[in-house]
Amino acid sequence: MGSNRFLAATALCLGLAGCSADVIQLAAFGEPVRNHASHQGRIDRLPNAELVATGKLYFRDRDYGNAQAAYQKAVEIYPENAEAWLGLAASYDQLRRFDQSKLAYKRLHALVGGTSAFYNNRGFSLLLQSDVRGAITAFKTALRIDPTNQVAENNLELIRQLSEAEARI
């Protein structure tokens, strides 16, 4: 029962936390996904740089279905594009396609290694999956690599506050 309250409170407060990266700013928590079928033809014709820019715009608009489609096309055209892999992973997270986001994070890790931004984003993914312990470990790893990573620090602080609030319930 207490765990369910903690998870519900976490879901409500995730708007204060989020993902970040050296190469892309990502939103924290999404709204319902819009149908992206009408945009697919346009996405198929964009060059790689425009695909990533388009994916960012869709993501910022919380249109995660279209963001995923744009990033997916970008990684198909240029599989070494870390920014596209990060966007794809984050889009899958927001679509609750954690099986796919895990694969995208694995590919991203192979490209960029264990950066602070990588661990922060992976931690946020784990938090969305209700793996609070895994998320804490990832956020702490991000902070060990870069003690100035304010987003990772904010994510840990959010978890601390939610834990304290649950203890009072």
C-alpha positions as CSV (number, residue, x, y, z in Angstrom):
1,M,0.0,0.0,0.0
2,G,2.7,2.5,1.0
3,S,4.7,1.6,-2.1
4,N,1.8,2.3,-4.3
5,R,1.4,5.8,-2.7
6,F,5.1,6.4,-3.2
7,L,4.8,5.5,-6.9
8,A,1.7,7.6,-7.4
9,A,3.4,10.6,-5.7
10,T,6.4,10.0,-7.8
11,A,4.3,10.1,-11.0
12,L,2.7,13.4,-9.9
13,C,5.9,15.1,-9.1
14,L,8.0,14.0,-12.1
15,G,7.3,17.3,-13.8
16,L,9.8,18.8,-11.4
17,A,12.5,16.3,-12.4
18,G,13.7,15.1,-15.7
19,C,16.2,14.1,-18.2
20,S,19.0,16.2,-19.6
21,A,21.9,15.7,-21.8
22,D,24.9,17.5,-23.1
23,V,23.4,17.4,-26.5
24,I,19.6,17.6,-26.0
25,Q,17.2,19.0,-23.4
26,L,14.4,16.6,-22.8
27,A,11.1,17.1,-21.0
28,A,10.2,15.2,-17.9
29,F,6.7,13.8,-18.1
30,G,4.3,13.5,-21.0
31,E,0.7,13.8,-21.9
32,P,-1.2,11.4,-24.1
33,V,0.5,10.5,-27.3
34,R,-0.9,12.0,-30.5
35,N,-1.4,9.9,-33.7
36,H,1.7,10.3,-35.9
37,A,0.5,8.5,-39.0
38,S,-0.3,11.8,-40.8
39,H,3.3,13.0,-40.4
40,Q,5.1,9.8,-41.4
41,G,5.4,10.7,-45.1
42,R,7.0,14.0,-44.2
43,I,9.4,12.4,-41.7
44,D,10.5,9.9,-44.3
45,R,11.8,12.7,-46.6
46,L,13.8,14.7,-44.1
47,P,17.6,14.6,-44.0
48,N,19.3,13.4,-40.8
49,A,19.9,16.8,-39.1
50,E,16.4,17.9,-39.8
51,L,15.1,14.6,-38.4
52,V,16.8,15.2,-35.1
53,A,15.6,18.8,-35.0
54,T,12.1,17.6,-35.9
55,G,12.3,15.0,-33.2
56,K,13.2,17.6,-30.6
57,L,10.3,19.8,-31.6
58,Y,7.9,16.9,-31.3
59,F,9.3,15.9,-28.0
60,R,9.1,19.4,-26.6
61,D,5.5,19.5,-27.7
62,R,5.0,16.2,-25.9
63,D,4.1,14.5,-29.2
64,Y,6.2,11.4,-28.4
65,G,4.8,9.2,-31.2
66,N,6.1,11.6,-33.8
67,A,9.3,12.2,-31.9
68,Q,9.9,8.5,-31.8
69,A,9.3,8.2,-35.6
70,A,11.7,11.1,-36.4
71,Y,14.4,9.8,-34.1
72,Q,13.9,6.2,-35.4
73,K,14.4,7.4,-39.0
74,A,17.5,9.4,-37.9
75,V,19.2,6.4,-36.3
76,E,18.4,4.3,-39.4
77,I,20.1,6.8,-41.6
78,Y,23.0,7.6,-39.3
79,P,23.4,4.9,-36.6
80,E,26.4,6.8,-35.0
81,N,24.3,9.8,-34.1
82,A,24.2,9.8,-30.2
83,E,21.7,12.7,-30.1
84,A,19.2,10.7,-32.1
85,W,19.7,7.6,-29.9
86,L,19.1,9.7,-26.8
87,G,16.0,11.2,-28.3
88,L,14.8,7.8,-29.4
89,A,15.3,6.3,-25.9
90,A,13.6,9.2,-24.2
91,S,10.7,9.0,-26.6
92,Y,10.3,5.3,-26.0
93,D,10.3,6.1,-22.2
94,Q,7.5,8.5,-22.6
95,L,5.6,6.0,-24.7
96,R,6.1,3.5,-21.9
97,R,8.0,1.2,-24.4
98,F,10.7,0.4,-21.9
99,D,11.7,-2.7,-23.8
100,Q,12.7,-0.5,-26.7
101,S,14.2,2.3,-24.6
102,K,16.5,-0.2,-22.9
103,L,17.8,-1.2,-26.3
104,A,18.3,2.5,-27.3
105,Y,20.1,3.3,-24.1
106,K,22.4,0.2,-24.6
107,R,23.3,1.5,-28.1
108,L,23.8,5.1,-26.7
109,H,26.1,3.7,-24.0
110,A,28.2,2.0,-26.7
111,L,28.5,5.3,-28.5
112,V,29.1,7.8,-25.7
113,G,30.1,5.6,-22.7
114,G,29.2,6.2,-19.1
115,T,28.7,10.0,-19.1
116,S,27.0,11.9,-16.4
117,A,24.2,12.8,-18.8
118,F,23.8,9.2,-19.9
119,Y,23.4,8.0,-16.3
120,N,21.0,10.8,-15.4
121,N,18.8,9.9,-18.4
122,R,19.0,6.2,-17.7
123,G,18.1,6.9,-14.1
124,F,15.0,8.8,-15.2
125,S,14.0,5.9,-17.4
126,L,14.3,3.6,-14.4
127,L,12.3,6.0,-12.2
128,L,9.5,5.9,-14.9
129,Q,9.6,2.1,-14.6
130,S,9.2,2.3,-10.8
131,D,12.7,1.0,-10.2
132,V,13.5,3.6,-7.5
133,R,16.7,1.9,-6.3
134,G,18.1,1.5,-9.8
135,A,17.2,5.2,-10.5
136,I,19.0,6.3,-7.3
137,T,22.1,4.3,-8.2
138,A,22.1,5.9,-11.7
139,F,21.6,9.4,-10.4
140,K,24.4,8.9,-7.9
141,T,26.7,7.6,-10.6
142,A,25.9,10.7,-12.7
143,L,26.9,12.9,-9.7
144,R,30.1,10.9,-9.1
145,I,31.1,11.6,-12.7
146,D,30.0,15.2,-12.6
147,P,29.2,16.7,-9.2
148,T,27.8,19.8,-10.9
149,N,25.0,17.9,-12.7
150,Q,22.1,19.8,-11.2
151,V,19.4,17.8,-13.0
152,A,20.7,14.5,-11.4
153,E,20.9,16.3,-8.0
154,N,17.3,17.5,-8.5
155,N,16.1,14.0,-9.3
156,L,17.7,12.6,-6.2
157,E,16.2,15.4,-4.1
158,L,12.8,14.7,-5.5
159,I,13.1,11.0,-4.5
160,R,14.3,12.1,-1.0
161,Q,11.3,14.4,-0.6
162,L,8.8,11.8,-1.8
163,S,10.3,9.2,0.6
164,E,10.0,11.6,3.5
165,A,6.4,12.5,2.5
166,E,5.5,8.8,2.4
167,A,7.1,8.2,5.8
168,R,4.7,10.8,7.2
169,I,1.6,9.1,5.7
